[in-house]
């Protein structure tokens, strides 16, 4: 009787070893997968995130066709030298788009974090004025050595300007305008020095359709183009 029981007692553990080994391997595999997932999550948190996208604005595409069609008569007005436009009331060299909370503190300029201009406001204003002058006369970029570019004994008059205000102004949380103010000067360049011919301040404001950077950019663009039109008309009526 004892001898017949011995084989069954000794062989029972042999049949359970593969099952235990399988369960051990499964636990090891699951632990490895969990560790891999954990490390992957840590790595993704450590990787640098792409910076937020910044919206870039300008005044639009500008002229959509040549200022002078082929075969058209050449401009008859005297050439004009377009000096650099500077920024008097806007931080120099900045492409940031600024807004003011007039209902809180109108003296503070705040930059939009995720919006900017493609060029400085002064450069964009200069380009807009150039586009409006060029159909009727030759426009010379720069005002250096203009006194040497004489024709019939006269040198081109110089147009210079300062952008004094260029901001999105909020009168309330829901109502705002784009405000542009530019001081333009006509100057004769003489060998003895510059002589002021005329000077005028141009102001325009346009309502913003939305209280955000996109609405401010559109309102400022519309106001700036109105100022550019008025400057071109002023120059023409000055007789220079």
Secondary structure, DSSP 4 states (H G I P E B T S, - for coil): -HHHHHHHHHHHHHHHHHHHHHHHHHHHHHHHHHHHHHHHHHHHHHSPPPPPPPEEE-S-S--SS-SS-TTPPPP-SPPEEEEEEEESSS-TT--EEEEEEHHHHEEEEEEEEEEEESS-HHHHHHHHHHHHHTTTS-EEE--TTGGGSEETTEEPEEEEEEEEEEEEEESSSS-EEEEEEEEEEEEEEETTEEEEEEEEEEEEEEE-SSSSHHHHHHHHHHHHHHHHHHHHHHHHHTT-
